[in-house]
Amino acid sequence: MNEDQLREFAREGGKEGGREAAQEVLRALGVDIEHPFEAQKDMHFLRDLRKGTSSVKGKVISTIVGALALAGLYKLLSRIRWGA
C-alpha cells in the first residue's frame, strides 16, 4: 500500500465510523433510523407543538394582565362618585 491508498482507506473508515456513531446516537435518542421521513415528520410535529404552546402561553399572559388591569381600573373608578 502506498501513502495515497492509506489516506483513502482512513478516509473511508472515518466516514463509515462516523455514520455508525451517528446512527447509534439517533437510536439512543429513540429516533427510528430505518424510516427517516417518519422521523422528520415527528420533528416537524414537535416543532409545531412547541411554537403553538408558546403562542398560547403569550395569549394567556396577555389575558391575565388585561383582566388585572381592568379589575384595578374598576376598583379605582368605583370609588369616584359620578355626579354627586
C-alpha positions, 0 to 999 in steps of 0.5 A, spaced: 500 500 500 502 506 498 501 513 502 495 515 497 491 508 498 492 509 506 489 516 506 483 513 502 482 507 506 482 512 513 478 516 509 473 511 508 473 508 515 472 515 518 466 516 514 463 509 515 465 510 523 462 516 523 455 514 520 455 508 525 456 513 531 451 517 528 446 512 527 447 509 534 446 516 537 439 517 533 437 510 536 439 512 543 435 518 542 429 513 540 429 516 533 427 510 528 433 510 523 430 505 518 424 510 516 427 517 516 421 521 513 417 518 519 422 521 523 422 528 520 415 528 520 415 527 528 420 533 528 416 537 524 410 535 529 414 537 535 416 543 532 409 545 531 407 543 538 412 547 541 411 554 537 403 553 538 404 552 546 408 558 546 403 562 542 398 560 547 402 561 553 403 569 550 395 569 549 394 567 556 399 572 559 396 577 555 389 575 558 391 575 565 394 582 565 388 585 561 383 582 566 388 585 572 388 591 569 381 592 568 379 589 575 384 595 578 381 600 573 374 598 576 376 598 583 379 605 582 373 608 578 368 605 583 370 609 588 369 616 584 362 618 585 359 620 578 355 626 579 354 627 586 
